[in-house]
Amino acid sequence: MRATKVTVGLPTFNRAHFLADAIASVLAQTYGDFELVVSDNASTDHTPEVLAKFKDSRIRVHRSATNIGLLGNFRRCLELARGDYFVLLGSDDYWEPTLLSRLVPLLDENPRVLQVQSGGTFVAEDRSPLQTYVLELDTITPGIEYFRRMMLDFQLQGFLSGVLFRMTAVRAAGGFDPRLPNTQDVALIARLALDGDLGYVAEPLVFARKHPGNYHQNWDEADYLQERLLLAREILDRWPQVQQPALAELRVAAKDKLALAVLENLVAARLAGAGRLDVARLFARANALRTSAFPPRTLLKAASALIFSPAYLPRVVARFGQANRQLRAGESRVQ
């Protein structure tokens, strides 16, 4: 069995129309010491025919007999990996040819670095660019500093398709958490930030497609908010690394911010079809997470999601907006 530096895991399910782009972008890398593990999750489209067109000894294909789910397929890619480093490329995403050659040296040259990210660009189905994101991070960021920013701004994590992990660290952390089907990437990145530093290449080297089939486009809003609360409990209350006294203030601030965000999104959850019981559970769990009083406006807005029907809620929310504009105008006159 030949040793390799990088394993590129490519989980796929019925993405034959995008799959060739993803594979071609890996084979076009200027860095060559990699294996590409394609894990086909029992696709029912012409995925096998697409895979058969690629003749490259670096490609290994595994096909599941039955559908094991998205997270199960993520974990299968990890099980099959033989490289020192690991990156998971979505089958609807693709890379710049220099991605691996830019990311690998940061792991090679910095033993404390356990993961390296890059910036990226959201693109449409036809590959036309939509929006580019490049984070304001140093080339090497202390893990605890990244963790602090991550907990206070859950949008800080980058594109999963552009995160290169040190394999020993991923295995020690338990890989992708099966209890967190929608936020397992956030949990893994956060876990590794507690154990080591993070490297960053401030260039958009990943292209992430936005299309109706994106798994995150189809999340149920209430379920997603519930998972955010579960993620907070796992990270902030159960991980032993976070219990150190130096992080006590961060734990409180992160809980407060997340609880506030959940309450602010209860109207959206109700409008997306969540029932009153689901909203009430989210309200109670966010309230239990919070350590200080919620702003009155937030409580009123959250309460409206419990009281009013989805048909009437937009008018209620519009009244909140009018009241806020009047308040801001009054404050500006006083000043």
C-alpha positions in Angstrom: 0.0 0.0 0.0 1.6 3.2 -1.2 1.9 6.0 1.4 0.5 9.4 0.4 0.6 12.8 1.8 -3.0 14.0 1.1 -6.3 12.2 0.9 -9.0 14.1 -0.9 -12.3 12.6 0.2 -15.1 13.2 -2.3 -18.6 12.1 -1.0 -21.3 12.1 -3.6 -24.9 11.2 -4.1 -26.8 11.8 -7.4 -24.4 14.6 -8.4 -23.4 13.3 -11.8 -24.0 16.6 -13.5 -21.4 18.3 -11.2 -19.1 15.5 -10.3 -16.8 15.8 -13.3 -15.9 19.4 -12.4 -14.9 18.3 -8.9 -12.8 15.4 -10.0 -11.1 17.4 -12.8 -10.2 20.1 -10.4 -8.4 17.6 -8.1 -6.5 16.0 -11.0 -5.4 19.4 -12.2 -3.7 20.3 -8.9 -0.1 21.5 -9.2 0.7 19.4 -6.1 0.7 15.8 -7.0 1.2 13.7 -3.9 -2.5 12.9 -3.2 -5.1 10.1 -3.5 -8.7 10.9 -4.4 -11.3 8.7 -2.6 -14.7 9.0 -4.2 -17.4 7.6 -2.0 -20.6 7.0 -4.0 -23.6 6.9 -1.6 -25.6 4.4 -3.7 -26.4 7.0 -6.4 -29.3 6.2 -8.8 -28.2 8.6 -11.6 -25.3 8.1 -14.1 -22.6 8.7 -11.5 -20.9 5.3 -12.3 -20.6 6.3 -16.0 -19.0 9.7 -15.1 -16.5 7.9 -12.8 -15.6 5.4 -15.5 -14.4 8.2 -17.7 -11.5 9.1 -15.4 -8.5 6.8 -15.7 -6.0 7.8 -13.0 -4.2 5.6 -10.6 -4.7 8.1 -7.8 -8.5 7.6 -7.9 -10.1 5.0 -5.6 -13.9 4.6 -5.9 -16.0 3.1 -3.2 -19.8 2.5 -3.7 -22.1 1.9 -0.8 -24.8 -0.8 -1.4 -27.4 1.4 0.4 -27.7 5.1 1.2 -25.9 5.8 4.5 -26.8 9.5 4.6 -24.7 12.6 4.1 -22.8 12.4 7.5 -22.3 8.7 7.1 -20.7 9.3 3.7 -18.4 12.0 5.3 -17.3 9.4 7.9 -16.9 6.7 5.2 -14.4 9.0 3.4 -12.4 9.3 6.6 -12.4 5.6 7.1 -11.0 5.0 3.6 -8.3 7.7 3.9 -4.6 6.7 3.9 -3.0 10.2 3.8 -1.2 12.2 6.4 -3.6 15.1 5.6 -7.3 15.1 4.7 -9.6 17.4 2.9 -13.3 16.8 2.1 -14.4 18.2 -1.3 -18.1 18.5 -2.0 -19.1 16.9 -5.2 -20.7 20.1 -6.4 -17.6 22.2 -5.6 -14.3 22.5 -7.2 -10.8 24.0 -6.7 -8.2 26.4 -8.1 -5.3 24.3 -9.4 -2.9 25.7 -6.7 -5.1 24.9 -3.7 -3.1 22.0 -2.4 0.3 23.5 -3.2 -0.7 26.6 -1.1 -2.2 24.7 1.8 0.1 21.7 2.3 3.3 23.7 3.2 1.5 25.4 6.1 1.0 21.9 7.7 4.4 20.7 6.7 6.3 23.6 8.2 4.2 24.2 11.3 3.7 21.2 13.6 1.3 23.2 15.9 -1.0 23.9 12.9 -3.8 21.2 12.8 -5.9 22.7 10.0 -5.5 25.1 7.1 -8.3 27.0 5.4 -8.5 29.2 2.3 -10.9 31.8 1.1 -13.5 30.9 -1.5 -16.2 32.0 -4.0 -19.8 31.1 -4.2 -20.7 30.4 -7.8 -24.0 29.6 -9.7 -24.7 26.3 -11.3 -23.0 27.6 -14.5 -19.9 28.5 -12.6 -20.6 32.3 -12.8 -19.3 34.0 -9.6 -21.8 35.2 -7.0 -19.8 36.3 -3.9 -16.2 35.9 -2.6 -15.3 35.5 1.0 -11.8 36.0 2.4 -11.5 36.1 6.2 -9.3 38.7 7.9 -6.9 36.2 9.5 -3.1 36.0 9.8 -1.3 33.2 8.0 -1.0 31.4 11.4 -3.6 32.2 14.0 -3.4 30.7 17.6 -6.1 28.1 17.9 -7.6 29.6 21.1 -7.9 33.0 19.4 -9.7 31.5 16.4 -11.9 29.5 18.8 -12.8 32.7 20.6 -13.8 34.5 17.4 -15.6 31.4 16.1 -17.8 31.1 19.3 -18.7 34.8 19.1 -19.3 34.8 15.4 -20.6 31.5 14.0 -20.0 32.7 10.5 -16.2 32.8 10.9 -15.6 29.2 9.7 -14.8 29.0 6.1 -15.6 26.6 3.2 -15.4 23.0 4.4 -14.3 22.1 0.8 -11.2 24.2 1.4 -10.1 22.9 4.9 -7.0 20.7 5.0 -6.8 18.8 8.2 -3.9 16.9 9.9 -5.2 13.4 9.9 -3.9 12.4 13.4 -5.7 15.4 14.9 -9.0 14.5 13.1 -8.9 10.9 14.3 -8.0 12.0 17.9 -11.0 14.4 17.8 -13.4 11.6 16.7 -13.9 12.9 13.2 -17.4 14.1 12.2 -19.8 13.9 15.2 -22.8 11.8 14.3 -25.0 13.7 16.7 -24.6 16.9 14.7 -25.7 16.1 11.1 -25.9 19.7 10.0 -23.0 21.3 11.9 -20.5 18.5 12.2 -18.0 20.6 10.2 -18.3 23.5 12.6 -17.8 21.1 15.6 -14.7 19.5 14.1 -13.1 22.9 13.2 -13.8 24.2 16.7 -12.5 21.0 18.3 -9.2 21.2 16.5 -8.8 24.9 17.3 -8.8 24.0 20.9 -5.9 21.6 20.3 -3.7 23.5 18.0 -3.3 26.5 15.7 -4.9 27.4 12.4 -3.3 28.3 9.1 -5.0 30.5 6.5 -4.4 31.4 2.9 -6.2 34.7 2.2 -7.1 33.8 -1.4 -10.3 32.4 -2.9 -9.1 29.0 -3.9 -12.4 27.1 -3.5 -15.5 27.4 -5.6 -18.7 26.4 -3.8 -21.8 26.0 -6.0 -25.2 27.3 -4.9 -28.1 25.4 -6.3 -31.5 24.0 -5.1 -29.9 20.6 -4.3 -27.4 22.0 -1.7 -28.1 20.1 1.5 -28.0 23.3 3.6 -30.5 25.0 1.3 -33.1 22.4 2.5 -32.6 22.6 6.2 -35.7 23.0 8.3 -35.2 26.3 10.2 -36.4 25.0 13.6 -34.3 21.8 13.3 -31.3 23.9 12.4 -31.8 26.3 15.4 -32.2 23.3 17.7 -28.9 21.8 16.4 -27.2 25.1 17.0 -28.3 24.9 20.6 -27.1 21.3 20.7 -23.8 22.3 19.2 -23.4 25.0 21.9 -24.1 22.4 24.6 -21.5 20.0 23.2 -18.8 22.6 22.7 -19.3 24.8 25.7 -20.5 22.4 28.4 -19.1 19.0 27.6 -15.7 19.5 26.0 -13.1 19.3 28.7 -10.8 21.8 27.0 -13.4 24.6 27.3 -13.8 24.1 31.1 -10.5 25.8 31.9 -11.0 29.0 34.0 -9.4 31.2 31.4 -12.4 30.5 29.1 -15.2 31.1 31.6 -15.9 34.6 30.3 -16.0 33.4 26.7 -18.4 30.6 27.6 -20.8 33.0 29.1 -20.6 35.5 26.2 -21.0 32.7 23.6 -24.0 31.3 25.3 -25.7 34.7 25.5 -25.0 35.5 21.9 -26.3 32.2 20.6 -29.4 32.3 22.8 -30.1 35.8 21.5 -29.6 34.7 17.9 -32.1 31.8 18.4 -34.8 34.1 19.8 -34.2 36.6 16.9 -34.8 33.7 14.4 -38.0 32.3 15.9 -40.2 34.4 13.7 -38.3 33.0 10.6 -38.8 29.5 11.9 -42.5 30.0 12.4 -42.9 31.5 8.9 -40.9 28.5 7.5 -43.5 26.2 8.9 -42.5 25.4 12.5 -45.4 24.7 14.9 -46.0 26.5 18.1 -44.7 23.6 20.1 -41.4 23.6 18.3 -41.1 27.3 18.8 -41.9 27.0 22.4 -39.2 24.4 22.9 -36.6 26.6 21.2 -37.8 29.6 23.3 -37.4 27.6 26.5 -33.9 26.1 25.6 -32.6 29.5 24.5 -33.9 31.1 27.7 -32.1 28.3 29.7 -28.9 29.0 27.8 -28.9 32.8 28.4 -27.2 34.1 31.6 -28.5 37.7 31.4 -31.8 39.3 30.6 -32.9 39.4 26.9 -33.6 42.9 25.4 -37.4 43.6 25.6 -37.7 44.0 21.9 -36.2 40.5 21.3 -38.6 39.0 23.9 -41.6 40.6 22.2 -40.5 39.5 18.8 -40.0 35.9 20.0 -43.3 35.9 21.9 -45.0 37.0 18.7 -43.8 33.8 17.0 -45.7 31.9 19.7 -48.8 34.0 19.8 -49.6 34.9 16.2 -50.2 32.7 13.1 -47.8 32.7 10.2 -50.4 34.6 8.2 -50.4 37.5 10.6 -46.8 37.5 11.7 -45.4 39.7 8.8 -47.7 42.6 9.9 -46.5 42.2 13.5 -42.9 42.2 12.5 -43.5 45.3 10.3 -44.8 47.1 13.4 -41.6 46.2 15.2 -39.6 47.8 12.4 -41.7 51.0 12.5 -41.3 51.3 16.3 -37.5 50.8 15.9 -37.3 53.6 13.3 -39.2 56.0 15.5 -37.0 55.2 18.5 -33.8 55.8 16.5 -35.2 59.1 15.3 -36.0 60.2 18.8 -32.6 59.3 20.0 -30.9 61.2 17.3 -33.0 64.4 18.2 -32.0 64.1 21.8 -28.3 63.9 20.9 
